């Protein structure tokens, strides 16, 4: 009886996770050689953008008034979920030439 209940609960959790993942698309940006790749991305509201630092030094993802990751160490990630349409310019606080942008467009 306990095993059946445990399996049922696990199944419900897995189904709930699949529904959540389907509702929140993820767009990826890499930080490599002091650049964001890609340096421009178009996403829909509700998309989660995930930045991953593939460099050997810390970076940040900073958009005034929107988000600030703080230092992202090598191998670490930062995620931000887009809430509204518009343009978002962002930069690395450690490397002034490291800039990129997001266009958030309604589907």
Phi, psi and omega in degrees: 000313179297320179299316179299317179295318179298318178295319179296317179294315178300317179299318179296320179295315180297318178296316178299321179293320180295320179294316179299315181297321180292330182278342183237087178296152180241131174248136185252141173230134178255149172252113183220134175049046179058038173220158171264132181235112359282163180271354172218136183220138175248126182224167176262154174306143182095349178284141172263126177261131181240120176259132179238129180273109177257011178269175179264007181228160178289151174225175172221168172232108188229122175233111184309127178078356181245303182199159175209113184287339193071185181297131173251111183285160178308134179084354182261168185231160172224138180236144176216133179261125182287134182250329185219158180290154178144187178251139179231114174267138179221166185209170173262127181290342180271335186227094187304333180278355182269096183228158178198178180211157174240139168250122179255110185244137175293138182293000000 
